[in-house]
Amino acid sequence: MLKNIVKDLKPSSTLAINEASKKLEDEGKKIFKFGFGQSPFKVPQDVVEELKNNAYQNKYLPMQGLSELRQSVAKYTSKKKNYEYNSENVIIGPGSKELMFLLHVIFDGEIILPAPSWVSYAPQAILGRNKIQILQTKRENNWFPTAQEIEEVILKDKNKNYLLFLNSPNNPSGQVCENLEEISNVANILYFVKKKKNNSIILNFDENSDDLFKWYQQLVGESLGKKQKGIFPFISTMPKDNHSLMQLYLDGPQKNFFTFFGVSEKKSNKIINSTILETFSFIKNKKFSQILDSQRIATQKVFNNMNIPFRSFEIKRRNEETLGELFTFFILETILLGKCLKINPYDQPAVELIKKSTKKTLLNF
């Protein structure tokens, strides 16, 4: 009666260990369990009381889960991650295992699994009839894959969809992923390039960072613009460009991906209330930095509502250490992108042509 795809599955290793250890415990033996991550803590009493108080609510819920709960999840996550999450995009389930299984069922593509990884990922992928790509991890990388290793799998067939399962702290090693930003940023940018979104637009809300992004523009342009490939870097000075280019960004050709940049530590003057018309009373007693930050946050909300891809950098304070981290981040990101695009990020042969031509022209004057 059972399908072969189900009959061929092996029992969960952790559940098998747990059952074996329980049998030994029943025989009176002292067992130290390392196989099953069962919480040793009791259910908090306030949770128990709320369950009692709501036991009468036994009607079927919306398919995505209780509306009030989805709204609370969206609100909490939006505040924690500084990103606008919509409750319509939140799904409530009876546990992560079932939600991940449903993800395997609806996903059409290949599953990328680091080794070692949680024992249920592979069987769920098999039941979802998705091919599995195993990435063997190494101790020197803290038992996590590198961005380059992930992209080597993806670039073998750019037309496929890929789903990477990565959790930190890792199950089962317990290690923390130290290169998570590197992996996510490089993977996202390559995804945009694959979708013909080749324009990297920096929305700079900090005028003191103009020189930083002029350097970034040079770095990306000369490192990645080769062999008919590349990413076109463009710097938009905000909020000035809200009145000159934002219409194009929002409603023009969707070939861009965006980076918001701002500095939260700013010393700025307050608005002089006596100069403000009553129509604009909402900006009275506000600092110029508050107005600028409000516009940045509001612009991100509009981008999110219009499903326009972006990432956001907000540095707490400007100092040598922070600038050094930004320089290092952008350099490493560019090197990895070059390797994944199969171009040499270290030379600039086209620029050399201009230098040689200029020298030849000068000699002929």
Buried (B, 14 or more C-beta within 10 A) or exposed (E): EEEEEEEEBEEBEBEBBBEEBEEEEEEEEEEEEEBBEEEEEEEEEEEEEEEEEEEEEEEEEEEBBEBEBBBEBBEEEBEEEEBBBEBEEBEBEEEEEEEBBBBBEEBEEBBBBBEEBBBBBBBBBBBBEBEEBEBEBEEEBBBBBBBBBBBBBBEEEEEEEBBBBBEBEBBBBEBEBEBEBBBBBBBEBBBBBEEEBBBBBBBBBBEEBEEBBEEBBEBBBBBBBBEEEBBBBBBBBBBEBBEEBBEEBEEEEBEBBBBBBBBEEBEEEEBEEEEBEEEEEEBBEBBEBBBBBEBBBEBBEEBBEEEBBBBBBBBEEBEEEBEEEBBEBBBBBBBBBBBBBEBEBEEBEEEEEEEEEEEEEEEEE
